Amino acid sequence: MEVCVCVCVCVRACVCVCVCQRVTRGIDVQYVRGIGFDATCSLVVLDQNFKPVPVNQSGVCERNVVMWMDHRAVDQASRITETGHSVLDSFGGIMSPEMQPPKLLWLKENLPQLCWKSATHFFDLPDFLSWKATGSLSRSSYLSLCTVVCKWTYSASSGWDDTFWTQIGLEDLKENNYSRIGQQVCVPGSPLGSGLTEEAAADLGLPQGTAVGASLIDAHAGAIGIARSCLIDSQGFSLGGAHLYTCGIFHEVEVQHRLLGADISGLHLPCEKQPISSRMALICGTSSCHMAVSQQPVSVPGVWGPYLSALLPGLWLIEGGQSATGRLLDHMVKGHAAYGQLKQEAEQSGQHVYSYLNLHLENMAAAMEETHLDQLTAHLHVWPDFHGNRSPLADPMTRGLVEMLGYMMLPWMRREVSLSVQTTVWGEGDLL
């Protein structure tokens, strides 16, 4: 529930800032026609009264969300992989502990009384936010095709696979037509219910009834940007036209002018005016995600997908990534023994910590007469999979490595951070 409160505060702040800055132009919230939620693919658990259910041994109800990067279900994921079930064909042949089925199985096996017995509704976090904003007493029609296809094994063409849930030991989820995880699925952006409720509208600072669109996973929302400046036709995104399939938020959207994304028109790049399948979106944050779409399914061992219509209707999505990239850099900096000294020096110089590090790396390279910064790390080695390898190895048990630990003071800390950046980039290259 705290997540929802934070979202409300952020939206209200954004609207207020926008309105205040542009008040002379007569912009107010009445011009907001719709709202959509994106969030991490974390697992939200509620009881029959839509109250929080604990997902922890201590029984704290407020902690009712299993974070997307929570790897508690490594054993369950491994056992699901061993089944060799056909649904795994859409997950690179390997079930990740970051997906929802292994997390659900973990809750059933480890918290049968504290959680599983009373858990009546399981949501992906983006879908929970959409449901919360519209206030329906039913959750069945608030599932986004994006979340259930990419994280729950739902098929856009055939729905849930009964045999899969039975084979992995979660046959009870099939009861009452999958009422605990939902059955009716919407295309991302499809209008939900009657829009914002009175309560949600007040919390968000928006008019009651404002349209709410079916959600997207956060990285997938970012990947929508790959469509900009690409030519698309109504039959499958080739070079013949400029409209998306007529459903959801993509109803007669003129891609060249309306869809969010990076506009490369006029830059004379090789990919300009090429089909959408020629582009890849790289979404970076705590982790990194690489997404590309195609007209035909493409399967790559250890890489998530192909997912039909999970991002754009009628197209197949394939998704690679690293579980910890931005988070790894934070860990290397803030977890270092010299971080206190670094922070103090950065504050004294009036710079952000990372700006301070970048400047000193340049100074170190100049002092050592090195042409390139990467030469500073010639004798320092880092393996970046500190939180497992998502792809292409698909091994959650892989661990990170820092070699040459004898140099741990501030100058070498700078080199470690520099090399951490380099190794994550090499990881991206390996993935590509």
C-alpha positions in Angstrom: 0.0 0.0 0.0 3.0 2.3 0.7 3.9 2.0 -3.0 0.5 3.4 -4.0 0.9 6.3 -1.6 4.3 7.2 -3.0 2.9 7.1 -6.6 0.1 9.5 -5.6 2.5 11.9 -4.0 4.7 11.8 -7.1 1.9 12.3 -9.6 0.4 15.2 -7.5 3.9 16.9 -7.4 4.4 16.5 -11.1 0.9 17.9 -11.9 1.4 20.8 -9.5 4.8 21.7 -10.9 3.5 21.5 -14.5 0.4 23.6 -13.7 2.4 26.2 -11.8 5.1 26.6 -14.4 2.6 26.9 -17.3 -0.3 28.7 -15.5 0.0 31.7 -17.8 -0.8 29.5 -20.7 -4.0 28.3 -19.1 -3.0 24.7 -18.5 -4.8 22.9 -15.7 -5.6 19.3 -14.8 -8.8 19.3 -16.9 -6.5 18.9 -19.8 -5.3 15.6 -18.5 -7.2 13.0 -20.6 -5.8 9.8 -19.2 -3.3 8.2 -16.9 -1.4 4.9 -17.1 0.8 3.1 -14.6 4.1 1.4 -15.1 6.1 -0.2 -12.3 8.5 -3.0 -11.6 7.3 -6.6 -12.0 7.1 -7.1 -8.2 4.5 -9.5 -6.7 1.7 -8.0 -4.6 -0.3 -10.3 -2.3 -3.8 -9.5 -0.9 -6.5 -11.4 1.0 -10.2 -11.8 0.1 -10.9 -8.3 1.4 -8.0 -6.9 -0.6 -6.0 -6.3 2.5 -2.2 -6.9 2.6 -0.9 -10.5 3.3 2.6 -10.9 4.6 5.3 -12.5 2.4 7.8 -12.8 5.2 8.5 -15.1 8.1 7.9 -12.4 10.6 4.3 -12.0 9.6 4.5 -8.2 9.0 1.4 -7.5 6.8 2.8 -4.2 5.5 5.5 -6.2 3.8 3.2 -7.8 1.2 5.3 -7.3 -1.9 8.0 -9.6 -3.2 10.4 -7.3 -5.0 11.2 -8.1 -8.7 14.9 -8.7 -7.9 14.2 -10.9 -4.9 16.0 -14.2 -5.6 14.5 -16.2 -2.8 12.9 -18.7 -5.2 16.1 -19.9 -6.9 15.4 -23.5 -6.0 11.8 -23.3 -7.2 12.9 -21.8 -10.4 15.4 -24.6 -11.0 12.7 -27.2 -10.4 10.4 -25.5 -12.8 13.1 -25.5 -15.4 13.7 -29.2 -14.9 10.1 -30.0 -15.9 11.0 -29.0 -19.4 7.4 -27.8 -19.9 6.6 -26.2 -23.3 5.8 -22.8 -21.7 9.5 -22.4 -21.0 10.0 -22.0 -24.8 8.9 -18.4 -24.3 11.5 -17.9 -21.5 14.7 -19.0 -23.3 14.2 -22.5 -21.9 15.0 -21.5 -18.3 12.8 -20.2 -15.6 14.2 -17.2 -13.8 13.6 -16.6 -10.0 12.6 -13.1 -11.1 9.4 -14.5 -12.7 6.2 -14.9 -10.7 5.6 -18.7 -10.8 8.7 -19.6 -8.7 7.9 -16.8 -6.3 4.3 -18.1 -5.9 5.6 -21.6 -5.4 8.1 -20.4 -2.7 5.2 -18.7 -0.8 3.2 -21.9 -0.9 6.0 -24.1 0.3 7.5 -21.7 2.9 4.6 -19.7 4.2 1.6 -22.0 3.9 -0.1 -20.6 7.0 1.2 -17.0 7.2 0.6 -16.3 3.5 -0.7 -18.9 1.1 -3.8 -20.0 3.1 -5.2 -16.4 3.2 -3.8 -15.1 -0.1 -6.7 -14.6 -2.4 -5.4 -12.1 -5.0 -1.9 -12.0 -6.6 -1.1 -8.9 -8.6 1.8 -7.7 -10.6 2.6 -4.3 -9.2 1.7 -2.3 -12.3 -1.7 -4.1 -12.4 -2.2 -3.5 -8.7 -1.8 0.2 -9.2 -4.3 0.2 -12.1 -6.8 -1.7 -10.0 -6.3 0.5 -7.0 -6.9 3.7 -9.0 -10.2 2.4 -10.5 -11.5 1.0 -7.3 -13.4 -2.1 -8.6 -14.3 -4.8 -6.1 -13.3 -7.3 -8.9 -9.7 -7.7 -10.1 -10.5 -10.0 -13.0 -10.4 -7.4 -15.8 -7.3 -5.4 -14.7 -4.6 -7.7 -16.0 -2.2 -6.3 -18.7 -1.1 -8.5 -21.5 2.4 -7.1 -20.8 2.7 -8.3 -17.3 1.0 -11.7 -17.5 2.8 -12.7 -20.7 6.3 -11.6 -19.7 6.2 -12.7 -16.0 3.4 -15.2 -15.5 3.6 -17.6 -18.5 0.2 -16.5 -20.0 -0.1 -17.0 -23.7 -1.6 -14.1 -25.8 -3.0 -16.7 -28.1 -4.2 -19.5 -25.8 -4.3 -18.1 -22.2 -3.2 -20.0 -19.2 -1.8 -23.6 -19.6 -3.5 -25.8 -17.1 -0.8 -28.5 -17.4 1.9 -26.1 -16.4 0.4 -25.1 -13.1 -0.4 -28.7 -12.2 3.1 -29.9 -13.1 4.9 -27.3 -10.9 2.6 -27.9 -7.9 0.4 -24.9 -8.1 -2.7 -26.6 -9.4 -4.8 -24.7 -6.8 -4.4 -21.6 -8.8 -6.6 -23.1 -11.5 -9.6 -23.1 -9.2 -12.6 -20.8 -10.0 -11.2 -20.1 -13.4 -7.9 -18.7 -12.1 -9.6 -16.3 -9.8 -6.5 -15.8 -7.6 -4.3 -14.6 -10.5 -7.0 -13.4 -13.0 -8.3 -14.5 -16.3 -9.5 -11.5 -18.3 -6.5 -9.8 -19.9 -6.4 -6.3 -21.6 -4.1 -4.9 -24.3 -1.8 -2.3 -22.7 -3.4 1.0 -22.7 -7.0 -0.3 -22.8 -9.4 1.8 -20.7 -10.2 0.2 -17.4 -13.5 0.5 -15.6 -14.9 4.0 -15.2 -11.6 5.7 -14.7 -10.3 7.2 -11.5 -12.5 6.9 -8.5 -13.4 9.9 -6.4 -10.8 8.8 -3.8 -8.1 8.1 -6.3 -8.7 11.3 -8.1 -8.4 13.3 -4.9 -5.2 11.5 -4.0 -3.7 12.0 -7.5 -4.9 15.6 -7.9 -6.8 14.7 -11.1 -10.5 14.8 -12.1 -12.7 11.9 -11.2 -13.3 9.7 -14.1 -10.0 10.4 -15.8 -9.3 7.4 -18.0 -6.9 4.8 -16.7 -5.1 2.6 -19.2 -4.0 -1.0 -18.7 -0.4 -1.0 -17.4 3.0 -1.8 -18.6 6.1 -3.1 -16.8 8.5 -0.1 -16.3 11.2 -1.2 -18.7 8.6 -2.1 -21.3 7.1 1.4 -21.0 10.5 2.7 -21.9 10.8 0.4 -24.8 7.8 1.9 -26.4 10.2 4.5 -27.6 11.7 2.2 -30.2 8.6 2.8 -32.4 9.3 6.5 -33.0 10.5 7.3 -36.5 9.9 3.7 -37.7 7.5 3.0 -40.5 4.7 0.6 -39.7 1.7 -0.9 -41.5 -1.5 -2.4 -40.3 -0.5 -5.9 -41.2 2.8 -6.2 -39.3 5.1 -3.3 -39.1 6.8 -3.2 -42.5 7.7 -0.3 -44.7 4.3 0.3 -46.1 2.5 2.7 -43.8 2.5 4.5 -40.5 -0.2 3.2 -38.2 -0.2 0.7 -35.3 -2.8 -2.0 -34.8 -6.2 -0.5 -33.8 -6.5 -1.5 -30.2 -5.7 -0.1 -26.8 -3.5 3.0 -26.7 -2.3 2.1 -30.2 -5.6 2.9 -31.9 -4.8 4.7 -35.1 -1.7 6.3 -33.6 0.5 8.1 -36.2 3.9 6.9 -35.2 5.9 9.6 -36.7 4.3 12.3 -34.6 2.4 10.9 -31.7 4.2 8.0 -30.1 6.7 8.6 -27.3 10.3 7.9 -28.0 13.6 9.0 -29.4 13.1 11.1 -32.5 16.0 10.4 -34.9 14.5 12.1 -37.9 16.9 14.3 -39.8 20.0 12.8 -38.2 20.8 10.7 -41.2 21.4 7.6 -39.2 21.3 4.2 -40.9 18.2 3.2 -38.9 16.1 6.2 -39.8 12.9 5.3 -41.6 13.6 1.6 -41.1 11.0 -0.8 -39.8 10.5 -1.1 -36.1 12.2 -4.5 -36.1 15.5 -2.8 -37.0 15.8 -1.1 -33.6 16.6 -2.2 -30.0 15.7 -0.4 -26.8 18.2 -0.3 -24.0 16.5 0.6 -20.7 18.9 1.3 -17.8 18.4 1.7 -14.1 18.9 -0.7 -11.2 19.2 -3.3 -13.9 19.3 -3.1 -17.7 16.9 -4.5 -20.3 17.4 -4.9 -24.0 14.2 -5.2 -26.0 13.5 -5.8 -29.7 10.4 -6.8 -31.6 9.9 -8.8 -34.8 7.1 -10.0 -37.0 8.1 -13.6 -36.5 9.1 -15.3 -33.2 12.8 -15.5 -32.5 14.0 -17.9 -29.8 17.4 -17.6 -28.2 18.5 -20.0 -25.4 18.9 -18.1 -22.1 17.1 -15.0 -23.3 13.5 -14.1 -22.4 10.8 -14.4 -25.1 9.6 -14.5 -27.7 6.4 -12.9 -26.2 3.5 -12.3 -28.5 1.8 -8.8 -28.2 3.5 -8.1 -24.8 4.8 -4.8 -26.0 3.0 -3.9 -29.2 0.0 -5.8 -30.6 0.9 -8.5 -33.2 4.6 -8.3 -32.7 7.0 -10.7 -30.9 9.2 -9.3 -28.1 12.5 -10.7 -27.1 14.2 -9.4 -24.0 17.7 -9.7 -22.6 19.4 -7.9 -19.7 21.5 -7.8 -16.6 20.0 -8.0 -13.2 22.3 -5.5 -11.6 24.0 -2.6 -13.5 23.2 0.7 -11.9 22.8 -1.0 -8.6 26.2 -2.6 -9.1 27.8 0.8 -9.5 26.1 2.1 -6.4 27.3 -1.0 -4.5 30.9 -0.6 -5.7 31.0 3.0 -4.6 28.9 3.1 -1.4 30.2 -0.3 -0.2 33.8 0.6 -0.5 36.0 1.2 2.6 37.0 4.6 1.1 33.5 5.8 0.5 33.4 8.1 3.5 36.6 9.9 2.3 35.2 10.1 -1.2 31.9 11.6 0.0 33.7 14.2 2.1 36.0 15.3 -0.7 33.1 15.5 -3.2 31.1 17.6 -0.8 34.0 19.9 -0.1 34.5 20.4 -3.9 30.8 21.0 -4.4 30.4 18.1 -6.8 28.3 15.0 -7.0 30.2 11.9 -6.0 30.2 10.5 -9.6 31.2 13.8 -11.1 34.1 13.9 -8.6 35.1 10.4 -9.5 35.0 11.1 -13.3 37.2 14.2 -12.9 39.8 12.3 -10.8 39.9 9.5 -13.3 40.7 12.0 -16.0 43.4 13.6 -13.8 44.9 10.1 -13.0 45.0 9.2 -16.7 46.8 12.5 -17.5 49.3 12.1 -14.6 50.1 8.6 -15.8 50.3 9.8 -19.5 47.6 7.3 -20.5 45.7 8.1 -23.7 42.5 6.3 -22.6 40.8 5.9 -19.2 40.5 2.2 -19.7 44.2 1.8 -19.4 43.9 2.7 -15.7 42.3 -0.7 -15.1 44.8 -2.8 -17.0 45.7 -4.8 -13.9 42.3 -4.8 -12.1 39.6 -7.3 -13.0 35.9 -7.3 -12.3 33.3 -9.9 -13.1 30.0 -7.9 -13.0 27.4 -10.6 -12.3 27.0 -9.8 -8.6 23.3 -10.7 -8.6 23.5 -13.6 -11.0 23.5 -13.6 -14.8 20.1 -13.0 -16.4 21.2 -13.5 -19.9 22.6 -15.0 -22.0 23.9 -17.5 -19.3 20.6 -17.4 -17.4 22.3 -18.5 -14.2 21.1 -16.8 -11.0 23.9 -18.4 -9.0 26.7 -16.6 -10.8 28.6 -14.3 -8.5 30.7 -11.2 -9.0 34.5 -11.0 -8.6 37.0 -8.3 -7.9 40.6 -9.3 -8.4 43.6 -7.3 -7.0 42.1 -6.4 -3.7 45.4 -5.3 -2.3 44.7 -1.8 -3.6 41.7 -0.6 -1.7 42.4 3.0 -0.9 40.7 5.9 -2.7 42.9 6.0 -5.9 42.2 2.3 -6.5 38.5 2.8 -5.6 38.3 5.1 -8.6 39.7 2.5 -10.8 37.4 -0.2 -9.5 34.4 2.0 -10.3 35.8 2.7 -13.7 36.3 -0.9 -14.4 32.8 -1.8 -13.1 31.4 0.5 -15.7 33.5 -1.1 -18.4 32.5 -4.6 -17.3 28.8 -3.9 -17.4 29.3 -2.5 -20.9 31.2 -5.7 -21.9 28.3 -7.6 -20.4 25.9 -5.6 -22.6 28.1 -6.5 -25.6 28.1 -10.2 -24.8 24.3 -10.1 -24.5 23.9 -8.4 -27.8 
